[in-house]
């Protein structure tokens, strides 16, 4: 009865029957199939916590099963489905990456490998995005020193991120604002630092859409730097 309901896609009713029959079938050849269908029913019902638990239990109970690879794939997928957007807690995403790594090591030629890689890339992006937005928040609220430090950390921790260009752009803006709003004793050094960020950015991203705005800042910074360089000479003339 449960199997027929499962095959018809009536997963909630099927899962209840599997639960009721589980103890009675524990020592029979049907137990393996029942456990798999129970786990898959929970997955189809979007009960990812319970489904993940059942799939993991399946892999432990039946390590030689022909369904073990598929069960391992669904463990990865359950963690993926449990992972929220970047601005929330990404603990499940980190766990998903760990499970994905294990899966790909065990089944490098799996038909599910590409799906696992795509899911992994999406989770990595969410983790990148979270750290990027945390750094950007410092810039948005005018904490420019903290923003520069946060973007430096981001670039160090996420060297292959697709947000690397934006991170360097905002790092430069933060450095430019810090220089332009500095006390006189710190203007020269901070201006030079900001211009150095601009020089490095242009070398890496010569066609960047951000360059036009950055060049405008660059002109202001060059003007400030020239002014700071001239000041001591003017003072010497008066002495």
Backbone bond lengths (Angstrom), bond angles and torsions (degrees), N, CA, C in turn:
res aa  C-N    CA-C-N  psi(-1)  N-CA   C-N-CA  omega(-1)  CA-C   N-CA-C  phi
1 X - - - 1.469 - - 1.533 110.99 -
2 X 1.354 115.98 -48.23 1.458 119.89 -179.75 1.512 111.86 -62.41
3 X 1.328 116.12 -39.20 1.471 120.66 -179.65 1.523 110.79 -63.54
4 X 1.317 117.45 -42.25 1.468 121.22 -179.84 1.532 110.80 -64.16
5 X 1.331 116.41 -41.39 1.462 120.21 177.84 1.536 110.24 -64.62
6 X 1.310 116.16 -39.47 1.468 121.63 178.60 1.527 110.03 -61.88
7 X 1.318 116.58 -45.92 1.463 121.30 -178.84 1.515 112.39 -66.45
8 X 1.330 116.38 -25.19 1.466 121.10 177.46 1.530 112.17 -87.34
9 X 1.336 116.31 -1.41 1.465 120.12 179.58 1.516 113.47 82.00
10 X 1.310 117.92 14.84 1.465 121.41 177.98 1.530 108.03 -93.96
11 X 1.329 113.66 72.82 1.457 120.72 -167.49 1.529 114.21 -70.60
12 X 1.315 117.90 -35.83 1.468 119.71 -178.48 1.526 111.06 -63.78
13 X 1.314 116.31 -47.18 1.468 120.16 178.98 1.527 110.62 -67.31
14 X 1.320 116.79 -40.13 1.465 120.46 179.71 1.525 110.55 -62.75
15 X 1.328 116.91 -43.91 1.466 120.67 -177.71 1.521 111.19 -62.76
16 X 1.326 117.03 -38.50 1.468 119.92 177.79 1.529 110.89 -62.27
17 X 1.326 116.50 -41.48 1.465 120.20 178.81 1.526 111.51 -67.94
18 X 1.329 116.72 -38.35 1.461 120.00 177.41 1.524 110.43 -62.39
19 X 1.309 115.65 -40.18 1.466 120.99 178.67 1.528 110.98 -61.27
20 X 1.328 115.41 -43.32 1.472 120.86 -179.35 1.532 111.49 -67.67
21 X 1.330 116.85 -34.88 1.466 120.56 -174.66 1.528 113.35 -89.18
22 X 1.306 117.29 -9.57 1.460 120.94 -171.09 1.528 113.52 -57.60
23 X 1.314 117.11 -49.29 1.462 120.52 -176.88 1.528 111.45 -62.89
24 X 1.326 115.36 -41.04 1.466 119.52 -177.34 1.524 112.63 -68.16
25 X 1.353 116.92 -29.45 1.475 120.63 -176.32 1.524 114.00 -96.95
26 X 1.323 116.76 3.93 1.455 121.53 -173.08 1.529 113.97 -55.69
27 X 1.305 117.19 -36.35 1.474 120.75 -176.65 1.524 113.03 -102.29
28 X 1.326 116.26 15.30 1.459 119.88 -178.46 1.527 111.24 -108.53
29 X 1.319 119.13 164.77 1.476 122.62 177.50 1.534 112.99 -65.51
30 X 1.340 116.69 -15.04 1.467 120.61 -177.19 1.533 112.60 -82.52
31 X 1.335 116.47 -11.22 1.469 120.36 -172.69 1.532 112.09 -62.72
32 X 1.324 116.34 -40.89 1.471 119.81 -179.07 1.522 111.22 -59.26
33 X 1.316 116.45 -48.04 1.473 120.28 -178.67 1.526 110.59 -64.80
34 X 1.334 115.65 -41.58 1.469 119.57 179.38 1.530 110.74 -59.29
35 X 1.339 117.15 -45.09 1.465 120.56 -178.44 1.526 111.65 -63.61
36 X 1.331 116.07 -38.49 1.462 118.60 178.76 1.532 110.53 -67.16
37 X 1.328 117.29 -46.30 1.464 120.55 -178.75 1.527 111.08 -64.84
38 X 1.313 116.92 -33.75 1.465 119.71 177.07 1.528 110.35 -64.33
39 X 1.328 116.28 -46.90 1.470 120.70 179.22 1.521 111.06 -61.69
40 X 1.322 116.26 -44.72 1.470 120.12 -178.49 1.528 110.72 -67.52
41 X 1.312 117.41 -35.54 1.469 120.58 177.35 1.520 109.99 -61.43
42 X 1.321 116.77 -44.95 1.464 120.83 178.85 1.526 110.94 -62.16
43 X 1.337 115.79 -39.16 1.467 119.40 177.49 1.524 110.89 -62.58
44 X 1.317 116.57 -46.87 1.470 120.85 -179.33 1.519 111.97 -65.36
45 X 1.324 116.72 -22.68 1.464 122.02 176.47 1.531 111.62 -86.65
46 X 1.339 116.39 3.01 1.465 124.24 179.41 1.531 112.37 66.47
47 X 1.300 115.91 23.55 1.466 120.69 175.57 1.537 107.68 -93.59
48 X 1.325 114.22 74.80 1.459 120.05 -167.65 1.531 114.02 -70.07
49 X 1.332 117.35 -32.90 1.464 119.08 175.56 1.531 110.25 -59.44
50 X 1.332 114.58 -53.87 1.465 120.28 -177.26 1.524 111.59 -65.96
51 X 1.336 115.95 -39.62 1.465 119.67 179.89 1.519 111.03 -63.36
52 X 1.328 116.47 -44.45 1.458 120.11 178.89 1.521 111.81 -60.36
53 X 1.322 115.44 -41.51 1.465 119.97 177.57 1.527 110.75 -61.34
54 X 1.326 116.40 -45.70 1.465 120.82 -177.77 1.535 111.83 -67.61
55 X 1.329 117.04 -38.93 1.469 119.34 178.36 1.536 110.80 -66.33
56 X 1.330 116.34 -39.78 1.465 118.75 178.27 1.526 110.20 -65.76
57 X 1.314 115.97 -41.25 1.457 120.70 177.56 1.527 110.29 -60.49
58 X 1.334 116.03 -39.17 1.459 121.23 178.93 1.535 110.73 -61.50
59 X 1.326 117.00 -45.09 1.480 119.81 -178.07 1.523 111.46 -64.78
60 X 1.328 116.11 -29.79 1.465 119.57 179.15 1.533 111.65 -78.83
61 X 1.321 115.63 -38.14 1.466 119.86 -179.04 1.529 112.25 -73.55
62 X 1.352 114.65 -33.56 1.475 118.79 -173.93 1.531 110.33 -130.15
63 X 1.325 116.87 67.64 1.475 120.22 -176.29 1.524 114.47 -63.08
64 X 1.315 117.68 -21.10 1.468 120.80 -179.52 1.523 112.73 -103.44
65 X 1.308 116.80 8.51 1.461 120.86 -178.32 1.526 111.77 -65.40
66 X 1.317 116.03 147.54 1.466 121.09 175.45 1.528 110.74 -68.89
67 X 1.334 115.72 -14.19 1.468 121.05 -179.83 1.534 112.05 -98.49
68 X 1.316 116.99 3.53 1.464 118.71 -175.92 1.532 112.16 -62.97
69 X 1.319 116.19 -44.56 1.475 120.07 179.59 1.520 110.90 -59.17
70 X 1.319 115.80 -45.42 1.458 119.93 -179.53 1.523 110.75 -64.69
71 X 1.328 117.05 -39.49 1.461 120.95 177.60 1.528 110.48 -62.74
72 X 1.340 116.65 -41.64 1.462 120.91 178.28 1.525 110.77 -63.24
73 X 1.313 116.57 -38.10 1.466 121.11 176.42 1.528 110.78 -61.45
74 X 1.319 116.12 -43.11 1.466 119.18 -178.93 1.523 112.39 -70.05
75 X 1.308 117.75 -25.48 1.474 119.49 173.12 1.529 108.70 -62.12
76 X 1.341 115.61 -46.64 1.475 120.90 177.24 1.522 109.80 -58.99
77 X 1.326 115.78 -45.48 1.464 120.44 -175.48 1.526 112.16 -67.48
78 X 1.323 116.84 -34.04 1.466 120.05 177.50 1.527 110.52 -63.77
79 X 1.336 116.51 -44.44 1.464 118.94 177.63 1.529 110.86 -64.10
80 X 1.319 116.13 -36.88 1.463 120.15 177.69 1.525 110.71 -61.90
81 X 1.321 116.48 -46.55 1.466 121.19 -179.20 1.527 111.54 -65.89
82 X 1.315 117.28 -28.23 1.468 121.57 -179.82 1.530 112.51 -80.26
83 X 1.327 116.45 -14.25 1.465 119.80 -177.09 1.532 110.66 -77.99
84 X 1.332 117.51 123.15 1.469 120.29 -179.34 1.528 112.11 -81.28
85 X 1.325 116.45 -171.94 1.460 121.10 176.86 1.526 110.08 -68.53
86 X 1.335 116.38 165.91 1.459 121.96 -170.04 1.523 114.31 -58.89
87 X 1.338 117.26 -28.02 1.462 119.48 -173.90 1.531 112.91 -82.25
88 X 1.327 117.22 1.45 1.451 121.11 176.67 1.529 110.54 -111.74
89 X 1.319 116.08 -177.74 1.467 120.80 -178.59 1.532 110.52 -64.84
90 X 1.332 116.04 124.41 1.467 120.57 -176.11 1.533 113.11 -105.61
91 X 1.316 116.16 27.96 1.471 119.89 179.40 1.525 111.31 -57.96
92 X 1.328 116.46 -42.41 1.469 119.33 179.27 1.526 111.14 -64.23
93 X 1.311 116.60 -33.57 1.460 120.08 178.60 1.518 111.63 -64.61
94 X 1.327 116.52 -41.52 1.465 120.47 178.03 1.526 109.72 -63.50
95 X 1.342 115.68 -42.10 1.465 120.13 178.11 1.526 110.51 -64.23
96 X 1.323 116.72 -38.10 1.469 120.46 178.66 1.527 110.70 -61.03
97 X 1.336 116.97 -42.27 1.464 120.41 179.78 1.530 111.40 -63.77
98 X 1.314 116.07 -37.10 1.466 119.87 177.29 1.529 110.52 -64.19
99 X 1.341 115.90 -44.88 1.462 120.35 179.58 1.526 111.15 -66.24
100 X 1.328 116.37 -37.96 1.470 120.98 179.59 1.526 110.83 -64.18
101 X 1.323 115.67 -41.33 1.467 119.78 179.15 1.532 110.40 -61.91
102 X 1.319 116.06 -44.31 1.467 120.36 178.54 1.526 111.10 -63.31
103 X 1.329 116.11 -41.45 1.460 120.55 -179.44 1.526 110.99 -61.47
104 X 1.328 116.41 -47.37 1.461 120.58 -176.98 1.528 112.33 -68.84
105 X 1.306 116.77 -28.59 1.465 119.71 175.12 1.524 110.47 -70.57
106 X 1.327 115.33 -40.46 1.463 119.64 -177.12 1.521 112.07 -78.28
107 X 1.350 116.18 -35.84 1.475 120.28 -176.64 1.536 110.39 -128.58
108 X 1.327 117.49 65.57 1.482 119.92 -176.37 1.525 113.73 -62.36
109 X 1.327 117.79 -25.43 1.464 121.24 -179.00 1.530 111.86 -102.69
110 X 1.295 116.98 14.93 1.461 120.61 -176.28 1.526 112.70 -62.09
111 X 1.319 115.85 146.96 1.460 120.09 175.39 1.529 111.20 -67.66
112 X 1.336 115.72 -14.57 1.468 120.47 178.67 1.527 112.32 -94.14
113 X 1.328 117.76 -2.24 1.465 121.25 -172.97 1.532 112.65 -57.60
114 X 1.334 116.92 -44.02 1.461 119.69 -178.24 1.530 111.64 -65.22
115 X 1.324 116.53 -39.15 1.463 119.83 177.17 1.521 110.75 -63.04
116 X 1.317 116.13 -42.21 1.459 120.74 179.73 1.530 110.19 -63.29
117 X 1.328 116.78 -41.07 1.469 120.80 179.19 1.535 111.32 -65.15
118 X 1.322 116.47 -40.12 1.466 120.12 178.99 1.520 111.34 -66.47
119 X 1.327 116.20 -42.40 1.462 119.55 177.38 1.522 110.52 -63.57
120 X 1.316 116.11 -40.66 1.466 120.90 179.27 1.526 110.70 -61.89
121 X 1.334 116.39 -43.81 1.464 120.76 179.75 1.528 111.05 -61.82
122 X 1.314 116.08 -38.50 1.466 120.16 178.80 1.525 111.06 -65.54
123 X 1.326 117.20 -41.93 1.465 120.68 179.72 1.529 110.38 -67.80
124 X 1.324 116.86 -40.34 1.469 120.37 177.17 1.524 109.58 -59.87
125 X 1.336 116.79 -41.00 1.472 120.13 178.23 1.524 110.59 -62.03
126 X 1.327 116.96 -42.42 1.471 119.71 179.94 1.521 111.44 -62.90
127 X 1.334 116.24 -40.14 1.461 120.32 177.39 1.528 110.61 -65.38
128 X 1.332 116.21 -42.82 1.468 121.00 175.74 1.522 110.60 -59.10
129 X 1.317 114.77 -48.03 1.469 121.11 -177.03 1.525 111.39 -60.86
130 X 1.313 115.98 -39.55 1.466 119.85 179.82 1.529 110.80 -61.33
131 X 1.337 117.07 -49.24 1.459 120.83 179.94 1.527 111.34 -66.58
132 X 1.328 116.30 -37.26 1.466 120.68 178.48 1.530 110.66 -62.63
133 X 1.319 116.76 -47.74 1.455 120.60 -177.91 1.527 111.67 -67.54
134 X 1.324 117.23 -33.07 1.465 120.10 175.91 1.521 110.42 -63.64
135 X 1.337 116.11 -41.49 1.466 120.45 177.44 1.526 110.72 -67.36
136 X 1.307 116.47 -42.06 1.470 121.36 -179.16 1.525 111.62 -63.39
137 X 1.325 116.20 -31.18 1.472 119.78 179.27 1.523 110.73 -59.69
138 X 1.332 117.34 -39.83 1.461 120.19 177.64 1.530 110.74 -60.20
139 X 1.323 115.54 -40.38 1.464 119.25 178.17 1.531 111.01 -64.87
140 X 1.320 116.20 -45.12 1.463 121.10 -176.58 1.526 112.96 -61.88
141 X 1.325 116.63 -32.58 1.468 119.31 -178.53 1.531 112.34 -95.76
142 X 1.343 116.19 5.71 1.455 120.42 173.72 1.513 115.93 84.74
143 X 1.343 117.51 15.77 1.468 120.99 175.88 1.540 107.46 -92.53
144 X 1.327 115.02 77.52 1.456 119.47 -168.00 1.531 113.75 -70.40
145 X 1.312 117.82 -38.26 1.469 119.74 177.32 1.527 110.80 -62.26
146 X 1.332 115.52 -43.79 1.469 120.25 178.69 1.527 110.78 -65.56
147 X 1.336 116.17 -35.93 1.463 120.56 179.38 1.528 111.00 -64.95
148 X 1.324 116.53 -44.09 1.471 120.49 179.06 1.526 110.13 -60.47
149 X 1.316 116.32 -45.55 1.462 120.65 179.38 1.530 111.05 -62.67
150 X 1.339 116.09 -43.42 1.466 120.42 -178.80 1.527 111.21 -65.33
151 X 1.321 117.70 -40.32 1.472 120.28 178.73 1.532 111.18 -70.65
152 X 1.338 117.15 -34.50 1.472 119.39 174.22 1.528 110.29 -61.53
153 X 1.325 115.60 -42.98 1.471 120.15 178.36 1.526 110.83 -64.23
154 X 1.329 115.90 -41.28 1.472 120.28 179.16 1.524 110.42 -60.14
155 X 1.315 116.53 -47.10 1.465 121.05 -177.91 1.524 111.64 -65.46
156 X 1.320 116.33 -32.26 1.459 120.65 177.42 1.527 111.90 -74.14
157 X 1.343 115.57 -39.90 1.473 120.71 -176.08 1.522 113.33 -82.05
158 X 1.336 117.14 -23.34 1.470 121.35 -176.31 1.534 110.62 -128.82
159 X 1.339 117.39 62.72 1.474 119.84 -174.77 1.525 114.94 -62.80
160 X 1.328 117.51 -24.30 1.461 119.79 -178.97 1.516 113.49 -103.11
161 X 1.302 117.35 14.07 1.466 120.88 -174.77 1.526 112.95 -68.09
162 X 1.312 115.05 144.41 1.457 120.66 173.96 1.517 112.23 -72.45
163 X 1.327 116.54 -7.80 1.471 121.75 179.38 1.528 112.10 -99.62
164 X 1.314 115.35 10.22 1.465 120.43 -175.81 1.540 112.17 -61.56
165 X 1.321 116.59 -42.35 1.470 119.86 -179.83 1.523 110.86 -62.48
166 X 1.326 115.96 -46.54 1.466 119.83 179.48 1.521 111.41 -63.09
167 X 1.320 116.49 -37.83 1.463 120.56 179.78 1.533 110.30 -62.42
168 X 1.329 116.89 -42.71 1.462 120.09 179.57 1.530 111.17 -69.87
169 X 1.316 116.19 -33.36 1.471 120.93 175.97 1.525 110.46 -62.27
170 X 1.319 116.83 -50.38 1.467 120.04 -178.68 1.528 111.73 -69.51
171 X 1.310 116.52 -31.90 1.465 119.08 175.74 1.530 109.93 -61.87
172 X 1.321 115.85 -43.04 1.472 119.10 177.69 1.528 110.92 -63.57
173 X 1.332 117.42 -45.65 1.465 119.67 179.77 1.526 111.38 -58.53
174 X 1.319 115.98 -42.12 1.464 120.42 179.14 1.527 110.30 -63.39
175 X 1.331 115.84 -42.84 1.471 120.12 179.78 1.522 110.81 -65.88
176 X 1.339 116.28 -38.91 1.469 120.52 179.07 1.523 110.90 -65.48
177 X 1.306 117.03 -45.75 1.469 120.59 179.48 1.525 110.90 -64.49
178 X 1.330 115.50 -39.08 1.463 119.04 178.13 1.528 110.43 -62.21
179 X 1.327 117.01 -43.09 1.466 121.57 -179.96 1.525 111.45 -65.87
180 X 1.326 116.05 -45.89 1.469 120.77 -176.02 1.519 113.11 -69.63
181 X 1.310 115.71 -17.96 1.475 119.29 -179.32 1.527 112.20 -115.32
182 X 1.329 115.99 23.01 1.464 120.45 -176.45 1.523 112.44 -86.32
183 X 1.309 114.09 160.94 1.469 120.07 170.75 1.531 107.03 -70.93
184 X 1.335 117.76 154.00 1.472 120.57 -174.75 1.528 114.99 -51.74
185 X 1.315 117.02 -37.18 1.465 119.63 -175.75 1.523 113.80 -68.88
186 X 1.338 117.01 -15.93 1.472 120.25 -176.41 1.532 113.68 -114.52
187 X 1.331 116.19 -3.44 1.464 119.55 -174.78 1.525 112.62 -61.10
188 X 1.317 117.78 -48.71 1.466 121.07 -173.62 1.527 111.65 -60.13
189 X 1.313 117.64 -51.70 1.476 121.62 -178.15 1.524 111.29 -62.34
190 X 1.318 116.88 -43.86 1.463 120.13 -178.50 1.527 111.76 -69.15
191 X 1.311 116.63 -34.52 1.467 120.47 177.39 1.529 110.09 -66.11
192 X 1.320 116.28 -43.39 1.468 120.63 178.06 1.530 110.91 -62.38
193 X 1.326 116.06 -39.84 1.471 119.92 178.70 1.527 110.84 -63.36
194 X 1.337 115.84 -43.66 1.466 120.04 -179.42 1.532 110.61 -64.21
195 X 1.320 116.79 -43.58 1.461 120.62 179.21 1.532 111.55 -65.01
196 X 1.315 115.84 -31.16 1.467 119.48 176.79 1.531 110.17 -67.66
197 X 1.335 117.25 -39.72 1.471 120.85 175.29 1.524 110.40 -60.93
198 X 1.333 116.41 -40.78 1.467 121.01 179.80 1.530 110.67 -64.27
199 X 1.321 116.25 -44.43 1.467 120.82 -179.81 1.534 111.25 -59.89
200 X 1.326 116.03 -44.57 1.465 120.56 179.88 1.530 111.14 -66.14
201 X 1.337 115.88 -39.56 1.465 120.21 179.93 1.524 110.37 -62.07
202 X 1.328 117.00 -45.97 1.466 121.31 -178.57 1.528 111.94 -62.92
203 X 1.326 116.03 -33.83 1.467 119.85 179.60 1.520 111.43 -68.83
204 X 1.336 116.30 -34.46 1.465 120.60 -177.44 1.527 111.74 -87.59
205 X 1.341 116.55 -37.84 1.472 120.67 -174.64 1.538 110.50 -126.25
206 X 1.315 117.30 68.12 1.479 119.85 -175.77 1.529 113.74 -65.50
207 X 1.331 118.43 -19.79 1.459 121.71 -179.41 1.533 112.24 -108.60
208 X 1.310 117.48 16.54 1.464 120.95 -174.90 1.518 112.69 -62.86
209 X 1.318 115.37 142.69 1.471 121.02 176.69 1.529 111.74 -69.25
210 X 1.339 116.92 -14.64 1.459 120.89 -178.54 1.532 112.78 -87.21
211 X 1.345 116.98 -11.18 1.462 119.76 -171.13 1.531 114.08 -63.27
212 X 1.313 116.82 -35.92 1.467 119.69 -177.55 1.525 110.93 -59.06
213 X 1.312 115.43 -48.75 1.465 119.50 178.95 1.528 110.96 -66.48
214 X 1.316 116.23 -39.99 1.455 120.15 -178.93 1.527 111.65 -64.69
215 X 1.333 116.04 -36.45 1.471 120.28 178.02 1.526 111.18 -64.98
216 X 1.319 116.93 -35.72 1.471 119.84 176.88 1.526 110.33 -62.02
217 X 1.322 114.86 -44.84 1.464 118.99 175.34 1.525 110.11 -61.86
218 X 1.337 115.30 -40.67 1.450 120.05 -178.62 1.523 112.53 -58.59
219 X 1.328 117.35 -40.46 1.461 121.38 178.75 1.522 111.47 -64.01
220 X 1.325 115.23 -40.67 1.471 119.27 177.86 1.523 110.77 -64.58
221 X 1.327 115.40 -40.55 1.455 119.65 -179.70 1.532 111.38 -67.73
222 X 1.328 116.39 -39.61 1.470 120.18 178.05 1.523 110.45 -62.54
223 X 1.326 114.65 -38.91 1.463 119.80 178.75 1.529 110.86 -64.02
224 X 1.331 115.71 -43.03 1.469 120.86 178.18 1.523 110.02 -63.68
225 X 1.326 116.32 -44.22 1.462 120.69 -178.32 1.526 110.91 -64.13
226 X 1.333 116.41 -41.15 1.461 120.48 178.09 1.525 110.65 -62.84
227 X 1.320 115.21 -41.03 1.463 120.87 178.66 1.523 111.05 -62.56
228 X 1.327 115.54 -42.39 1.467 120.28 -179.97 1.518 111.78 -68.50
229 X 1.330 117.17 -30.62 1.460 121.91 179.76 1.521 110.85 -73.95
230 X 1.334 116.19 -34.96 1.465 121.42 -177.46 1.526 111.78 -76.52
231 X 1.308 117.82 -33.46 1.459 122.02 -173.60 1.521 115.15 -49.67
232 X 1.337 118.92 -50.28 1.468 118.56 -179.39 1.523 113.00 -60.52
233 X 1.360 117.60 -35.56 1.462 121.06 -179.84 1.522 110.40 -65.50
234 X 1.361 114.53 -40.49 1.469 118.56 179.26 1.506 111.33 -63.16
235 X 1.350 115.44 -39.45 1.462 119.88 179.68 1.535 110.60 -66.00
236 X 1.328 116.76 -37.82 1.472 120.49 -179.27 1.531 111.95 -64.38
237 X 1.358 114.75 -35.79 1.465 119.44 179.41 1.518 111.71 -63.42
238 X 1.355 115.98 -32.52 1.464 120.26 -176.40 1.519 111.94 -81.21
239 X 1.333 115.46 -20.60 1.464 118.69 -176.37 1.523 110.66 -74.13
